[in-house]
Amino acid sequence: MAERETLEVDVLFVGAGPAGLGGAIRLAQKAKQAGKQLSICLIEKGKEIGMHAISGALMIPASIEELFPDWLEQGCPVEGPVKEDYLYYLTEDDLLSFPVVPPPLDNHGNYVISLGRVTRWLAKKAEELGVDLFPGFPGGDLLVEEGRVVGVRTGDKGIDKHGKPKSNFETGVDIRAKITVLCEGPRGTLTRIAIQKFGLDQGKNPQVYSTGVKEIWELPDGHVHEGRVIHTMGWPLKSDAFGGGFLYSMSRSRIDIGFVVGLDYRDPFLDPHHEFQRFKTHPKIRAILEGGKMVEYGAKTIPGGGWFSMPKPSMPGCLLAGDSAGMLDSIRLKGVHLALKSGMLAAETAFEAIEKNEFGAEAMSPYERRIESSFIKRDLWKARYFKHGFKFGFWAGMVNSAIGSVTNGWSPFSWIKMEPGHRRMRTIEQYYGRPDAQPHRMSFDEKLTFRKTTDVFNSGTIHDEDSPCHLLVQEPDLCTSRCTREYGNPCQHFCPAGVYEWVRSDEKDAGRLVINFANCVHCKTCDIMDPYGIIRWVPPEGGGGPAWQNL
């Protein structure tokens, strides 16, 4: 085995989303203002920066205006400002348009963006300030010495599916840093390690998530209403599931359309991708997409537990930012501005610690105070009990949300004890009243509605199939001994990329699980929603995964 190379840096950011890039830029700005030379490094698992960036996305401009006051004049790519908001309650064949859009969903002053395009622009700004960017390098493990994080070990490259080195084998690098900032997005591998090693979730509510699936559609010229934002609730979801749809007008006659499903549903057959395809068949939605063509697809998970589900964001030598720290305003469906701001606050904390040459728990703790005195706390405090009401169904959740909007987040359901979403899933017999129930199968026309494999093709996803599977089933015997009988192998439903396939040779065959890991779009739904909690998503070989351009 080749000797492992070591790279020494001052600050390491892991993940090239808005938190990582915003933090690296802010730190470089502060160093430049102070006339100091800092070694700032950012690693990213995607082949190129922006390829793994996905969000709705509507961006509140507060954070980026702070980072670059003339951000629009400097050419930050936006799809356009929001000019009109609509909120619909859908039934199967009709809709109710809300006469007044609730304040949390009033997006005037916000911008429709492609997160991929914005992160590519931020990456250029970071490089101009001297930040070293390394795409294609996933974080494989945390380096911890004497109770302090001292960096990250990147994953090895060139290993075959049997775990043997290939001719192009490269040993991962140990990047040693005075301070490491984890910005991996939701359910990050290094973040999981940090939470477990340092007990960052002690006294916290468990994090709960949603899965969002989306497509970009190109429409004929003149068919897209500039600046229009539509949110929907109701059909096709049942009242015991949380979620809804969205349509955002983009530039160049394109529509950003998607659907979000809370990963705390009860129906073991619920399929977020399936519900999204059904959503598009609604007469109103079908009419909007008429004459168009789907050109890109993606999916991601979204942390929605709120303020009380956030892990402690600091530990010796390390900070958590963005979705890794659960920073998403679930009422307003916004997280980009919070990720940017948290990265910037992490940078200010890191700069101060380097000035003092102190990197222990006490030196990192000002980060928490900065969060509490910023709009991050203000926004997330209002949403602290948002999910509690939905434990009793859609209408209870809506009443709870309405109460919270006029009471700064107070809730009559604050006494509810939250639990991990996958524990709410019911067995087939519990949910349907009989053990032999079967899921509804939808037919896809491949024009308006698409199979998962078609959508995955349009995500540009590529993995080296002669590499280790990055989806680890820790107790595979459960799949056949219990899961088939109890839940009907829900992994084949909740995965929005068709990764998990239950294969039988005939009706008498119990079947076996086939993991098509090359399809994986890195959403991590499986790591969250498996009813036994036995699936682990770990980073694949660097550069593998989706190749998103405009999501």
N, C-alpha and C positions, 0 to 999 in steps of 0.2 A: 504493500500500500504506500502510495506516495506521501511524502511529508506534507503536512497541512500548512498552507501559507497563512501568515498573520498580517493583518492590516490595522495600524493604530490610527484612530481618529479622535477628535474631541467629542463630537455629537453624532450619533447615528439615528436616522429616521427610518422606520421600516414601513413601507407602503407609500405608493405615489398617488394617493387620493388627495382631496383638499386639505385634510389634516396634516399629512406628511409634507406636502409641498408648501402649504401655507406656513408651517412651522419652520421649515428649512429656509424659506425666503425671509421670514421675520428675523431669524437668528443671524443670517448673513447681513441684513440691513443694520442690525444693532452693532455687529462687529465692525462694519464699514464706518458707521457713525463714530464709533469709539477709536477708530484707527488700529484695530486689532486684527491679527491673522488667526482665523479659526479653521480647523479642518472639519468640514461638515459633509457628511456622506448620507445618501439615501439609496436604499435598495428596494427593488420592485420585482414581484414574481412574474409579471407579464413580459412578453417578448419585447414590447415597446411600451413606453408610458402612454396611458390612455386606453390601451387595449382591454384592460380589466376594469375600467371606470364605467359605472352605470348608476343612474338614479332616475327620478321621475322625468325631468327635474325642473322645479321652480325654485329659483334662488332669491332669498332676501339679500340685498346688496350691502348690508351694514358692514360685514367683515371684510369683504374685498375692497370696499371704499376706504376702510382703515388701512389696509395693506398697500393699496395703490389708489390714492385719492382721484387720480385721473385715469382710472382703469378702462373706461370706455374709450377715451381719447387714445390710450396706448394700444387699443386694438383687441381687447379681450373679446373673444367670440361669443355672442349671444344670439339666440334665435329671435328675440324681440321682447319688448316690454309687454306685460299683461294689460289688456285694454278692457276686457269684459269677462265676468265670471258667471257661470251657471251651475246650479245644483239640482240634480234630478233624482227623484225616487222612481225606480223602475218596477213595473209589473211585467209579466211575460210579453204582453202585446201593447202596453201603453206606458205613459209616464206622467208624473206630477212634477211640474217645475216649481221650485220654491220661489215665491215672490220676492223674498229677501234672502240674500246669501249670508249665512252666519259670519260674524266678524273673523273667526279663525280661518275661514276659507276665502276671505276677501284678499285678493292678490294684487290689487292696484299698488304700483310702486315696485313690484317684483318682476323678475325676468325669467322667461323660458330659456333654458340652456341645454346643451348637450354636455354632460359632465366629461365625456371623453375629450371633446374639443377644448374645454376650459382647462382640464388638467394638462393637456399638451402645451397650452399657452403658458400656464404656470411653470411648467418644466423649463421652458425656454428662459423665463425670467430668473429661475433659480440658477440655471447655468451661467447666465450673464453676471450673476453675483458671486460666482465661484463655487457653487455647490457641486459636488461630485455625484452624478446620478448613475446608478448601475441597474438597468433593467435586466430581466432574465435571471435574477438572483433571489430565490425565495428564502426566507428565514426558516431554518430547520430546527434550531434549538437555541435556548437562552444559555449564555455563559454566566454562571453565578459562582462567585468566590467570596467566602467569608461573609455570607449573608447579603451580598450586594451584586446586582446585575452589572456585569462588566463588558457586555457586548452580545453578539449573536454569531452563531455558526450557520453558514449558508449550506444549502443542500448539495450533496454530491451530484455530478452529472455523468451520463454515460454508463448507467447500470441497466442490465437487461431485466426481463420480467421474472427471471429466476434469482435476482439479486447478485448476479455476477458482473464484474467490470467488463465493459466492452472496449473496443480499440480506441474509442474517443473518450475514455474515462477521465474525469477531472475531479479531484478532491475538493470539497467545499472549503471555503475560506473562513477563518476566525477573524471577525471584525471586532476588535476591542475598542470600546468607547468609554469615555468618562461618564457619559449620560446616553441612555438609549430611550427613544420615544417610539412606542408601538402604535402604529396607525394602520393596522391590517384590515380594517373593516370589521363587520360583525363576525363573531365566533372565530376569531383568529387563533391559529395554533400556538403562537408564542404568548398571546394574551392568556390563553387557557393555562399554559404552564405557569405564567406569572401569578395568576389568580390562585392556583393551587399551592404554589411554593410559599406565597406570602399571605395567604388567607384573606385576599382582598374582598371576598364576598361575605365575610362574616358579618352577621347582623343585617344583611341586605335581603330584599326580596329577590327571588329568582328572576332572571331576565326572561321576558317573553318576546316572541318574534312574529313577524309576518313574512310571507313570501310574495314578492312582486314579480309578475311576468309582463313583458312589454314587447311591442313591435313598432318599427318605423314604417309608415306607409307613404308612398309617393302618390299624389293625386293630380288630376289634370289641372292645368293653370286656371286660376280663378275659383277653384273649389275650396280653398282654405281661407277661413276668416281670420285675418291678421289679429294676433293678440288674444284669441279666444281660449278660455280655459273652462273645461267642463269636468265636474266630479259627479259620480253617481253612487247611489246606495240601493239596497234592495235586490231584485232579481239580477242574476240567477241564484244567488246564495239563499239558503234557508235561513230562517230567523235565528237559529242557534249558532250561526257562524258569523264572524266579524270580517268586514272587508267592503270593497267597492271598486268602481272603475274610474278611469280618468282619460281625458283626451286633451292634449295641449297642441296648439298650432305652432308649427315650426316654420322656419324660412324655406324658401325654394319649394313651395307647394307640398310640404310634408306635414304629416300628423304623427304625433307621439301618442300611442294608445296603449293602455295597460290595465292590469287588474291586480288587486292586492287581496290576499286571504290571510287572516290571522292564524298562526300556527298553534291554536288552542281549540281547534274544532273537535267535535265529537264523532262525526261520521267517518268510519275507517275507509270508506271508498271515496272520500272527497279528493278531487284532483284539481289543483289550482290552474294548471294549463288547460284542462278540460273546461273549467268554469270560464276562463278567459275566452276560449273559442265560442262557447255558448253566448257569452256577453256580446260578441260581435254580430250575432244573428238577430239581436233585438232590432225591430224596425227602424228606430231612430239611429242606432249606431250603424246598421247596414247602409242606411241612406247617406250617412256622412262619408263612408268608405267607398261608395259606389264609383266605379270606374278607376279605382286605385290599384296599386300593386304593393304588396308587402316586400320590404327590402332588407330588413334587419331584425334580429330577435335577441332577447337576453332575459336573464332572471337574476334576482338577488334576494337575500334575506334582509330584514329591516328590524333593528332592535326597537321595541315599543314599550318596555316596562316602565320607563320614566325615572324620575329622580331617585326613588327609593330602590330601584333595581340597579343603579350604577355601582360598579365595584369601586372600592377606594382607588383613586386614579394615580397615586404615587407610592413608591417604594424605594428603597435605597438604590440609587443609580438608574432609575427607570420611571417613566411616566406613560400613562395611557391617554390617547386623544381620539376624538371623533367617534365613529361607530364602535371602535374597540372598547370605549368607555361607556357605550350605551347612550350617547348624546344625540337623541332624536326627539323632536317635538311631535308627539303622536297626534295631537289635536290639529295642528296646522300642516302635518305631513311634510315637515321641513327638517333638513339636517345638514345641508351643505354649509350654511352660514355658521352653524354651531361647530362643525368639524374644523372649518378655517380658523375660527376664533380660538378653539381649544388648542390647535397646533401653535398658534401665535402665543398664547399664554404659556404653553410648554416651553417655547423658545425663550421667552423672557425669564422663566424660572431657570432654564439651563444656562443662560448667559450670566445671570446673577451668581449661580453656583460655581461656574468656572472662574469668575472674578475672585471669589472667596477660596477657590480650590478645595471645596467641600462637596461631597457627593453622597452623603448618607441620607437617612430618612429625614432628618431635620432640614437638610439643605433642599430636599425635594418638596417638603410640606407647603411652602408658599404657593405652589401650584394650586392646591385645593382652596386656599384663601382667594386666589385670583379668580378661580371659577365661581366661587360663592358671591363675589362682588361684581361679577360681570352679568351681561344679559343671558348667559347660559343658565344660570340659576333662576333668573326671573322667568324665562320661557319654560324651563322644565318643571318649575314649581307649579305653574298653572296646570300642567298636564300630569301631575303626580298621581292622581287617582283616575285618570281617563279610562284605563282598561278595566277597572274594578266592576263597573256597572255591566259591562258586556258579558260577565260570567253568568248573568241571568237572561241573556238573549239580547237581540238587536234593540228592541224598544226600551228596555231598561237602560241599556248603554246610551241611547240617545237622550233619555231624560237626565241621566247622570251627567252627560256632556253639557247639556243646556244649563244645568244648575252650576256646574263648575265654571262655565264661561262668565257668569255674573257674580261669582263668589271667590274669584282668584284661585280656583281649583278645589275648593271645599267639596266634599262628597258625602252623601248619606251612606255610601258603601265603603267608607274608609276602614271599617272593621274587617272587611273581607281579607282573608289570608291568601295571598297569591301563591300559585304553584306552577312548576314548569308546564308549559303548554302540552307536551306530549302525554302527560299523565291524565289529561281530560279526554283523550280518545277512548271511545267505548268499543267493546268487542262487537262483532257482527250480531251476535244474538242479543246483546244488551241494546243495541241501537235499533235493529230492525225487527226484533221480537222472534227471530228464527235463525238458526245457524247456517241455513243453506241459501241465504239471500245472495244475489249477484249484483255487481255494479252495472249501472246503465252504460251502454256503449254508444258513443256518438260517432256518426259517420262524418268524414271530413271531405269537403269538395276541392281542397287544394287551391282555391281561389279566394275565398273569404275565411275559411277555417282550415287549419293545417294540423297534420300529425306532428308529434314531437320531433321526429327525425327530420322533417322538413324545416321546422323552426331551428333546430340545432345546426343544420346546414347553413342557414342564414345568419348564424352567430359567428361563423368563421372558425369554429372550435377545432383545434388540432392537438392531439397528444401523440407522442411516440408510443405505439402499441407494444413495442418491445422494451417496455420499462415497467417498473413495479407499479402495481395498482395502488392508487393513493386514497382509496376508499376501503377502510379496514372494518370488517365485521368481526367484532371481538368474540362473539359466541355464536358461530354459524349454525350450530345444532339447534338453536332456538327457532331458526327460520322454518325448519321442517317439523320439529317436535311440538311447537306451540303456535307460532305466528300464523302459519297457514290455516290452522283450525280456528284460532281466536280472532284474528284481524284480517285474514285474507291477504297477507303480505302487502301492507299499505305502501311500502317503499316503491312499488311499481305504479302507484297512483300519485303520491305526493312529490316525487321527483319530476321537475318540469323539463327534463332533458332525456327521459327514457333510458336512464343509466341502468336501472334495476329491472330485470326481466325474469319472470318465473316460467321455466321451461319444463314441459312434460312430454314424454314420448308417446303416451296414450292416456286414456281416461283412468286406468288403474295405477299409473305412475304417480307417486307422491310429488314428484317434481324436484327441481333444484334451482337455486338462485344463480343467475348469470349477471355479472357486473360489467356492463359495457362502459368502462371508465373513460374511454376515448370520447364519449358524448358529453362528459361533465362540463358544465358552464360555470362551475365554482360558486354556486349559490349557497351551498352548505345546508340546504333544507333537510337532507338526510341526517346530518349530524344533530339536528334539532328535533325532528318530528318522529323519529323511530320510536314506537311505543315502549320498547324495552331500553332505549338509550344505549344501544350497543354499536352504533355506527360512528366511526371517527373519520372525519375528513382531514387529511394532512396535505401539505403542498406537494404537487407533482414536480417532476423535473422542471427546472427553470425554463420559461418561455412557452410551456404548454398551456392550453386553455383557449378561451375565446379570443377573437380578434375584433372587438367592437370598434367601430369608427365614430358613430354618432349617438350612442346611447348615454 
